[in-house]
Amino acid sequence: MLLAVAVENTRTLVGLVFEGTVKRHWWVGTDARRTADEWAVLLQGLLAGESPVSGIAVCSAVPHVLHELRDVVARYYQDVPSVVVEPGVKTGLPVLVDNPREVGTDRIANALAAVHLYGAPCLVVDVGTAITIDVVSPAGAFVGGVIAPGIETATDALGNAAAQLRRVELVRPRSVVAKNTVEALQSGAIHGFAALVDGLVTRIRAEQSLAAGTAVVLTGALAPLLAEQLATPVRNEPLLTLHGLFRAFARNN
C-alpha cells in the first residue's frame, strides 16, 4: 500500500493507493508550523486500522512542510521505500520550460497522471489556492501553463479590501444576475471563475494548435465548485495528484 502525500498551500491531500487505485483519501489543513512529530501523529491516526504502508511518495508546494515530511520519513518510516517528487527525480515527463525547478511538483504529478490516464496532448486544470492550467504537448512533454488566483484567494482578498463586502459561502447562486450582495459575490466567484477557465482553455487550444477534443482534466480541492458550471467538457479526476505520485513512485522503485 502506497502512502501518497500532496501538500498544497492551503490543504494537503493524503491517500492510500494500491496498484493504481486510491483506496482511501483525506484532506487536511496545511500548517507550515506543524512539526515532524505532529505530522507523524496525524498520519498514524489516519492510517490506524489500514493495511501496512509499503511505500511513500510525497510532493509539496510548501518548502518548510517538505522539510518536516522528510524528517517524518527518516525517523518514523526508515525501512519503507520513499520518493520525493522534486527536480532530478525521474518521472518520464520532460519539462520544457525556462526553469524546470520553478514548476510546482504537484503540477508535474498531475500532468504525469493525466498523460497516463488520457494520453497526450492534454490540459490539466487544478482548482485550489491558485487555479493552474498546464499543457502537455502531443509529444508528451510538459510545456508550460497558466497560474491565476484561486476562488477562495480572490474572494478573501476582495472581502478584506472592500469595506462593504464580506466573505460568503461559496455555493452556486440562484442566477447569474443576482438580486442581493451575497449572491452577487457568489455569482462572481462561481460563474466568473468558470468563465475564466473556459476562456483560458479556448485560448490555449488556439495558441498550441490543439484539437477541440483534447482531454481537459479537472482536479483540485475546489474543483467541485466549477465542475458543473464549465462550458468546456472535462474529465473529473479530484484525486489526480495521488495517481501521479503512484506513477512517480513506480518509476523510481
N, C-alpha and C positions, 0 to 999 in steps of 0.2 A: 504494500500500500504506500503510495507516494503522498507525503505531506507537502502541499504546494502553498506558498505564502506570497501574495502580491500586495505590496504596500503602495498605496496612493496617498496623496496629501491629506485627504480628509478621512478616508475609510481604508481598511485593509481587508482583503478577501483571503480567507483561509479555506482550503479544501483538501479532501482526501480523494485521490484519483487511483483507480485500479484498472490497469490495461486500457487506458484511454477514456474510461468512463468516470465521471465525477459522482462519487457515492454520497458524499456529504459536503456541505459548504456552510460557512458562516461569514457574515460581515461584522467587523468590529471597528471601533473608532481608532484612528491613527493618532497616537500621542507620542510626540518626539521626546517627552520626558520619561517615558516608560523604560525602565531598566531591563537588562537581560534577564534578571531573576523574575521580574514581573511578567515579561513575555513568556518565560518558561512556565510559570504558574498558570497563565492564561491558556497556553497551548495544552498543557496537561489536563486542565479542566475540560477543554473542548474534546480532547481525544479520549477521555475516560470511557471505557467500555467499548472502544473501537478496536479494530484489528491492529496489530503492531505495525509501526512505521518501518518500512524497509528502504526508504529513500526520502530525500528532502530537496526541494527546488524553491529558490527564492528570487524574487526581483523586487526592487524598491526604487521609488521616486524620491525618497527622503533619506539622504546620506546618513544622518545620525541614527535613524531606525535600523538601517542596514548594518551599521557597526554593532548595534546591540544584538541583532539577529545572528550575526557571525559568532558572537560570543555564546549565544544560546546553543548553536550547533556544536561549537567546540567543546563546551562543558557538559551539555546535557544529552547530546546525541553523537558523541565522538566516534562511535562504532557504526554509524549509519552513513552510507554514501550520500554526498550532497553536491549540489550545483548551485552557484550563484550566477544568474544571468547578468553579465556585465561585459564591457569591451574586452575582446580577446577570447571569449568563450565561444566555442563552435556551435552555431545554430543551423548552418546550411542556408542562411538567408543573407545574401550580400547586401550591405548597407551603403548605397551610393549617394551620399550627401557630403557637404563641405567638411563637416567634422562629425564622424560617426559616434564619437564619445559623448556628444551632446544629446543624442537621441535617448529618450527615456526607455529604460529596459522593459517597462510594461508595454510600450508601443511595439517593441521588437517581438515580445512574446505574443501579442495579439496578432501581428502580421504573420508570424510563423504558423499560428494555429489556423488563421483564415486561409492561407495557402494550402495547408494540409486538408482542410475540410471542403474548400470550394475551388481550389486551383487558382492559377494566375492568368490574367490580371484580376485584382480585386481591390476594393476600398474597405477600410475599417473605420467605423465611426464609434468613438469611445466617449460616452457622456458621463463625466464625473466632475471633479473640481474644475477642470477645463474640458472643453469639447475639442477633441482632436479628430482629424480625418487624415488617415495615412494611406499612401498609394503603393501598391505592389505592381510592378510592371509585368507585361506579358512574359518577360524572361525570368520572372520570379525573384526580382530584386526590390528591396525597399528603396524607393527613390525620393522620398520626402513626404511632406504633408502640410496641414494647416492646424494652427492652435488658436482657439477662440476662448473667451471667458465662459465658464460653466454657468448653468442656470442658477444654482444657489449663490455662486460667487457674484454674479451680476445683480441679482435681486437683493442680496445682502448689502452690496455697495450702494445701490440706489436707496435702500431704506436708511442707510447711515448718512447719505449726502443730502437727501431731500427732507425738509422739516415736516412736511405734511403727509409724507408717505411712510409706510411701515412694512415690516416683514409679514408675509402672508403664507398660508398653507399652499403648497404647490400642487394644485389639482386643476383639472380641466374646467374652465368656467362654462356657463350655460351657452354662451355665444361668443363670437369673436369681438363684436362690438358690445362692450359692457355698459351696464346701467349704474354701476357703483364703483368706487375706487378699488375695493378688494378684488372684484372680478376683472377690472381693468388691468391691475397688476398681474393677475393670473393669466390673462389673455396674452399680455406682452411676454410673459415668461414661457408659456407652453406653445402658443401659436407662433410667437416671434422666433423662438429658437428652432422650432420645426422648419420655419421658412428659411432660417439661416442655413440649416443643414441641407435642405433641398437645393437652395441656391448654390452653395459651395460644391455639392456633388455635380450639379449640372455644369458648372464652370470647369471643374477638374476633368470631367469626361471630355469636354470640348478641347481643353488645352493639351491633354495627354492622348487624344485621339482614341479614346476607349469606347467600345460599343455600348449601346444602351442597356444591353443585357449583362454587362459586367457586374459581378456579385458585389453588393454593398452589405457588409456585415456590421450589425449594430450590437454594441456591448456597453458595459459600464453600469455602475450602481444606480444612476438616474435614467438609464435608457428606457425603462417602462413609462416615464413621463412623456416621451416623444414617440414611442413605437407606433401608436395608433393615429398620430397626428401627421406623420410624414406622407407626402405625396410619392416619395421615392420607395419602390418596393425594396424591402430589406430582409436579410436573413438574421433572425433574432437569436443571438448567442450571448446571453448575460454572463456566462462563466467562461468566456473565450480565453481570458488570461490563464486560467488554470490548465486549459488544454495546451496552450503554448508552453507553459512550464513543463508539462509532461513530455512534450516533444523535445524540448531542450535537454531535459534530464536523460531521456532515452538515447539521445545522440551522444551524450558525454559519458554514458555508463553502459 
